[in-house]
Amino acid sequence: LGVLFITGSIFKIDVLVTFSTLFLLPSLILYYRYRAKKWFLAMVIALLLFYIRDLLMIAGFLTNGFWIMLTFSLAILILYIFSFTSFKSARVLSVEILSLIIMYGFLGFLFFTIADLVPQVIPSYKTVTYIYLALLIFLLAFTFTQYLLKSHYASLWLMLGAASMLVSELSLFFKMFVISDISVNIFFP
């Protein structure tokens, strides 16, 4: 399904994109159930909310904009709550401080670079778009900090998931509002 989604997105075959979108997240949830043997309900609910958002986007972004942003915001909120509740403080080494400064500097640069485009491409929804971008970037910053402080597989996968989501969402933003280039169609799926 992932290969079908990527192929449909790159070559703009709407039938493949729609078909794979309908079944991709349910199959991931079933695979998660098979591998984990135990439901982590917060993650399943977040995945279902992302699935509902994807279905609403297929139905039409402009007609379902409020519901798309609502389901996305609730899913991100669940990920934030999960991140905060599992956050543990630890001693920070000097190398980690350098890593944090580099990462935060990069994320700040990324936010301000993309935020500079917002008034030109979405003049009527600037505030919502700024919040959308900030939520994504803060989630990655927080999960990166959590990984540096905890350094175990769960925080690593959460950070990698947040990074993947940031790349995918920014590619979707560029695809919908800025330019529908082949590079954007490769990174979005």
N, C-alpha and C positions, 0 to 999 in steps of 0.2 A: 504493500500500500504506500509506503514511503517513496519507493522508486516511481510508482505511478504518479504520485503527487508532484514529485520533482520533475518528471518528464512532462506532465501536463502543464506545470507552471512555466517551464523553460520554453516549451514549444507552443504555449497558449492554446492548449487543447482543453476547453472548458469541461467537457464530459469527464475526462480523467481527473481533473481537479475536484469536481463535484463528487464523483464516485468515491475517490480516495478520502475526501474530507468527511464524508458521511460515515465511513467505517474505520478511519485511522485511530481516532481517540478511543472509541469503544474497544478496539483490539488491543491498544496499549494498556487500557485499564484491566482487561482480562489477562494480558501477559503479566502485568504487575501482580495481579492476584495469584497467578500460577507460580511466579518466582518468589514472592514474598511470603506466601502462605498465610498472611495476616494483613488485614486492611488497615492502612493508616488513613483514617476517614478524612482528615483535613486535606490531604493531597488528592484523594479521590474526588472530593467536592470541588477543589480548585480545578482539576482536570475537566470535570463535568461543566463547570462554568466557562472554561475556555472552549469547550466543545459547543456549548450553546452560542457563544459569541461567534464561532466560526460558521455555524448554521445561519445565524442572523446576517452575517456578512455575505453569505451566498445569496440570501433572500434580497439583499440590497442595503448597501452602506448608508446611503442618504435617507432612505425611508426608516431605517432602524437604528439610527445613530445613537439615540439616547439609550436604548436597551443594550446595544453593543458596548458602550462605555460603562454602563452599570454592571453588566456581567464581568467585564474585564476588571473593573475596580474591585468588585467583590472577590474575584479570584486572587488579585494582587494583595488585597487586604488579608486574605487567609494565609498567603505565603509570608507576609510580614508578621502576622501573629505567630505562625510557626517558627519563624526565624527568631523573634524576640523571646518566645518561651523556651527555646532550646539554647539560647545564648548563654555562654559561661565566660566569665572573665578569667584572664590568665595573665601571666607576666609577659610583657612585650619586650622582645630583644631589639637591639639597635638595627639589625638587618631588617627586621620586620617593620620598623618605623620607616626605613627607606622604601621598602616595598609599598607601604601604605601611602606615603607621599607621592610616589610615582603613579600608583593606581588612582588616587584621588585627583591628582593633576590631570591625568588622561581623561577621567570621567568628567571633570569640570570643563576641559577643552571640548569634549564631545558634546556636552549639553549646550554650551554657548555657541558652538558652531552650528548645530542643528536648530537651536532656538533663533538664530539669526535668519534662517529661512522661513520660519513660521509666518511672520506678517506678510510675506510675499505670496505664499501658497495657500494659507488658510486664514484670511484676514478676519473672518467673522467668528472663528472659534479659537482665538489665540489663547485665552486663559485655560480652556480645557486641554488644548494641545500641550501647553507648558506643563500642566499638572501631569498629563500622561507621560511626557518625557522624563519629568523629574521622578515620578514613581518608579519607572524602569531603572533609571540610573542609580537612585538611592537603594533599590533592592540589590543591584549588583554590588554596590559599595558595601552594603551591610553584610551580604553573604561572603564577600571577599575578606572583610575584617573578621567575620566569624571563623572562616577557614584558617586564617593566620593564627588566631588565638586557640583554636581547638585542634586543628590538624588531624582530622580523621575522615574516613570515607564518606560519612553522611554529610558533613559540611562541605567536602569537596564536590560531591554530586549536586548539592544544592547550589553551590557557586557556579558550577558548569551549566546547570539548568538555567540559572538566572542570566548567565552570559549568552547562552544560546537564544534565550527568549529576547534579550536586548537586541541581538543581531537580527533576529527574525522580525521583530516588531519595527525596528528602524528600516529594514528593507521593505517591509509592507508600507510604511509611511512614505518612503521614497517612491515606491511603485504606484501608490494611489495618488499622490499629490505633487510629486516633483518630476520624475522621469521614469518611464517604464523601460529601462535598459536591460540587456541580457545579464549583466552582473547582478542587478537587483533581483531578477527572476531566478538566479542561481542561489543567492543567499537567503531569499525569503523562505523557500521550503525547508 
